[in-house]
Amino acid sequence: MSSPSPISISTLQRVLPRWWAHLLLVACCLLASATAAPRKNVLFLISDDLNTLLGCYGDPLAKTPNIDRLAARGVRFDRAYCSFPLCGPSRNSMLTGLYPNSTGIFSNSQIFRQSVPERISLPQAFRHEGYLATRIGKLYHYGVPNSIGTAGHDDPASWEIEINPAGVDRLEEQPKIQSIAPGGGFGATLSWYASPKGDDDHTDGKIASDAEWVLERCAKHRERPFFLAVGFFRPHTPYVAPKDPYYGYYPLKDMPVVQGVKEDQADIPPAALMSYKKDQDNMTDDQRRAALQAYHAAISFMDAQVGRVVAALDRLGLANDTIIVFTSDHGYHTGEHGLWQKQSLFENSARVPLLIVAPGVSKKGAVAQAPISHLDLYPTLTELSGVKAPAGLHGQSLVPMLRDPSIAGRGWALTQVMRGGGGTRGAGKRFFGYSLRTPRWRYTEWDEGKQGRELYDYEADPKEITNLASLPTHAATVADLSRQLRSAVKTTFPSTGAPPEVKPGLWMPILAAP
């Protein structure tokens, strides 16, 4: 049915009594409202400490059918990167749309309200426009496992509803967890446990159940759009998952142990290896295989919970009106370069999985190869949903890539990490490492190059084994990438040129946070 031609109020007043004119205008407004497309919902799924050991990213061992099916529904970003490979700084950066140099957050014991309290977070922007903003589990930083069941280092202004479940992995099984640390310890070192309890008994299983409950509510009240953020804890250490069936997917004999570590480390600057932990010195190959088995099992367990949430979205008829995002806060080492866990600037630590399903916009089963950043999620989701974004976001919208994955976009992604100064790793003077990822190269400078440089060519060396930075044949490439990197770094600071001051206050952590 075609829309009626516009009629001015003055014309109506001439040809109709005033009350008829008023009635007709009201009717036209109601008709326009009834025919307007509903605003898109957002289902934001995030895993914790997950790298790209997923079937859809080509891992031959992975048993991740649910995440793989999600990739087939939308666009998989092959070169997506976090801004800082540590939970707290990465999550604060992603959820504010600002680089860590503008949030002032470089460790897990901080929240952006201490440094940029006026900033509007991603879920808060949706909440301001009437969305039901709900958090289940970990979105901002939590100490794992001790903060599970609490609000962690959350931002209350971001949410209308906050749900903090805790399962047997936190409440009953911690004394049974195996740790490689001499004095125990779980969240900050390699540790694992094959649980006899089922999915529903574990925290991530309870998170999936709570997400199903929230989606059922949303399906009954479709007049109000939702932003539902679901933060799974796995595969973060301790790698706790039900033994049956997940450990059975990964026989110990099939777990690959990285070889040639000493030879690989010979051309790597010391600063690049400062995320190494002494707890790993005495690990045997059998322990490495056991840790890998447990990490893979935790991923498959988390994958099953993702499947439950997405199945509920489909079952309730919400999928066509809902944008789905799946990602992790940063990548993760499993022995590469002699490193485990995070806080390096190598590909394994900086790269994240990122899938976006945008009904009516994204291409099904497409792969985008251009380097992109977590910072790009904020402008992308607000554009897709018609939500007003605050000024000063550092990211680019990925909507053009969702429509045409061959688009190059910005062409690079920047990741940083802090060393020394009583910070996350190292001692003495505080300094930063910055790493620029382009389609072909990774170029890294430590302390502006004073403590080393790295250059890796992904066309010839996708595992970053050979550091080319000191070779004369690559001097021109180093010079060009150094200019690009320093230009990019300048854009990460606020107008003052220095990170904002972090002020103690209501958001200071209460619980220890490994």
C-alpha positions, 0 to 999 in steps of 0.5 A, spaced: 500 500 500 502 506 497 503 512 503 498 518 502 501 524 499 503 529 505 498 534 507 499 540 510 496 542 517 494 549 514 490 545 508 487 540 513 484 546 517 481 549 511 477 543 508 476 539 515 473 541 522 479 542 527 477 535 530 477 531 524 484 534 522 487 532 529 484 525 528 487 524 521 494 526 523 494 522 529 491 516 525 497 517 520 502 517 526 500 511 528 500 508 521 507 510 520 509 507 527 506 500 526 509 499 519 516 502 521 521 496 522 523 494 529 530 496 532 535 490 532 536 487 538 544 485 540 546 478 543 553 479 545 557 473 546 564 473 549 568 467 551 574 468 556 581 467 554 579 464 548 584 464 542 582 461 535 583 454 536 576 453 533 573 449 527 571 455 523 578 458 524 581 451 521 583 448 527 584 440 526 582 438 533 577 443 535 570 440 536 566 446 536 560 445 532 555 451 535 560 456 534 562 453 527 554 454 525 554 461 527 560 462 523 556 460 517 550 464 519 554 471 518 561 474 517 568 471 520 573 476 521 580 472 520 584 478 522 581 481 528 585 483 534 584 486 541 587 492 543 591 490 550 592 482 551 589 482 558 582 481 561 581 488 564 584 493 559 581 489 553 574 489 556 574 496 558 577 498 551 572 494 547 566 497 551 568 504 551 570 504 544 577 507 546 584 505 546 587 503 553 591 510 552 585 514 553 581 509 558 588 509 562 586 502 564 593 498 564 591 492 569 586 488 572 585 492 578 582 498 574 575 500 571 574 506 566 569 510 571 576 511 575 579 515 569 574 517 564 567 517 569 563 521 564 564 516 558 558 512 555 559 505 555 557 500 549 551 497 553 550 504 556 549 507 549 543 502 548 540 503 555 539 510 554 535 509 548 530 504 551 534 498 550 533 492 556 541 492 557 542 485 561 549 482 563 550 475 565 557 473 567 563 476 565 563 482 561 568 487 565 573 484 569 572 478 574 578 475 578 577 468 576 575 463 580 574 467 586 570 473 583 565 468 580 558 469 583 559 476 584 559 482 580 566 483 579 569 489 577 563 491 574 560 498 571 553 498 574 551 504 569 552 499 563 546 495 565 539 494 568 539 487 570 545 483 572 546 476 573 552 473 577 551 465 577 556 460 580 556 453 579 560 447 582 567 449 579 567 455 584 563 452 590 565 445 590 570 443 586 576 448 587 580 444 592 580 438 587 583 442 581 590 441 579 595 446 579 602 447 576 604 452 581 608 449 587 603 453 592 597 452 588 593 457 585 588 457 579 586 463 576 593 466 574 597 459 572 596 453 569 590 449 572 585 444 570 580 439 573 575 434 569 569 434 573 564 428 574 558 433 574 554 435 568 553 442 564 548 444 568 552 444 574 557 449 572 557 456 572 557 457 564 551 452 564 548 456 569 549 462 565 546 459 558 540 457 563 539 464 565 540 467 558 535 462 556 530 465 561 532 472 559 530 471 552 524 468 554 522 474 557 524 478 551 520 474 546 514 476 550 515 483 550 517 485 543 515 492 544 522 493 547 529 491 544 534 488 548 542 488 549 543 481 552 551 480 554 553 473 555 560 472 558 562 465 559 568 464 563 571 458 560 576 456 557 580 461 562 584 457 568 582 453 571 580 449 565 574 446 569 569 442 564 565 436 565 569 430 563 564 426 559 564 428 554 568 434 553 575 430 555 573 424 551 574 429 545 581 430 546 586 424 547 592 425 550 596 422 545 593 427 540 595 433 544 601 437 540 607 439 544 611 445 541 618 444 539 624 448 538 623 453 543 630 455 545 632 456 537 625 460 536 627 465 542 634 466 540 632 472 536 626 475 540 627 481 544 627 479 552 621 484 553 617 480 548 618 474 553 616 477 559 609 474 560 613 467 561 612 465 568 617 461 572 611 456 574 612 453 567 620 451 568 619 444 571 613 442 566 613 435 563 611 434 556 605 430 559 603 436 563 603 440 557 599 435 554 594 434 560 594 442 560 592 442 552 587 437 553 583 441 558 584 447 555 580 444 549 575 441 553 573 447 556 573 450 549 568 445 547 564 445 553 563 453 552 561 452 545 555 447 547 553 453 552 553 458 546 549 453 542 544 453 547 543 460 547 543 461 540 538 455 539 533 459 544 534 465 540 532 461 534 526 457 538 523 464 540 523 467 533 528 472 535 533 471 530 531 475 524 531 481 529 537 480 533 545 481 531 549 476 534 556 477 536 561 472 538 568 474 540 573 473 546 577 478 550 584 476 547 588 471 544 592 465 548 598 462 548 599 454 548 606 453 548 608 457 542 615 461 543 615 458 550 609 462 552 602 460 555 596 464 557 596 472 555 600 478 555 604 478 549 604 481 542 605 475 538 599 473 534 597 468 539 596 473 544 593 479 540 588 475 535 581 474 537 576 470 534 570 475 531 563 473 528 558 477 527 551 475 524 547 481 522 540 479 519 539 483 512 546 486 512 551 480 513 553 475 508 552 468 510 559 464 511 563 470 508 570 471 511 573 478 512 581 478 511 582 485 513 585 487 520 580 489 524 580 491 532 575 490 538 574 497 538 570 497 531 565 493 535 562 499 538 561 503 532 558 497 528 553 495 533 550 502 534 550 503 526 546 497 525 541 498 531 540 506 529 543 507 536 547 514 537 554 513 538 558 518 543 563 522 539 570 520 539 570 513 538 577 510 536 574 504 531 571 504 524 564 501 523 565 494 520 558 495 516 561 496 509 565 489 511 559 485 513 556 487 506 562 486 502 568 482 506 573 484 501 573 491 503 580 493 506 577 498 511 583 501 515 588 496 513 591 495 520 590 493 527 594 496 533 595 492 540 599 494 546 602 491 552 605 494 559 612 492 562 615 494 568 613 499 573 610 494 578 605 493 572 603 486 569 610 483 567 617 485 569 620 490 574 623 497 574 621 502 569 615 502 566 615 502 558 610 499 553 610 495 547 606 496 541 605 492 535 602 493 528 598 488 524 597 489 517 595 484 512 602 481 511 606 484 517 607 484 524 611 490 526 613 491 534 617 496 538 619 495 545 620 502 549 620 505 542 625 500 539 630 502 545 628 495 548 628 491 541 624 490 535 620 485 531 618 484 524 614 477 522 612 476 514 606 472 514 606 470 507 613 466 509 612 465 516 605 465 519 608 462 526 612 468 527 619 464 528 624 468 524 624 475 527 626 480 520 627 486 524 635 487 524 636 484 517 639 489 512 634 487 507 628 489 511 630 496 513 626 499 508 620 495 511 622 496 518 622 504 517 616 504 513 612 500 518 615 504 524 612 510 521 605 507 521 606 504 528 608 511 531 602 515 527 597 510 529 600 510 537 599 518 536 591 517 535 590 513 541 591 518 546 586 523 549 588 531 547 592 532 553 597 526 550 597 522 556 593 517 559 588 520 564 589 519 571 586 513 575 583 515 581 581 511 587 573 511 589 567 506 588 570 502 583 576 500 586 577 492 587 574 489 593 576 482 591 583 479 589 584 479 581 589 474 578 
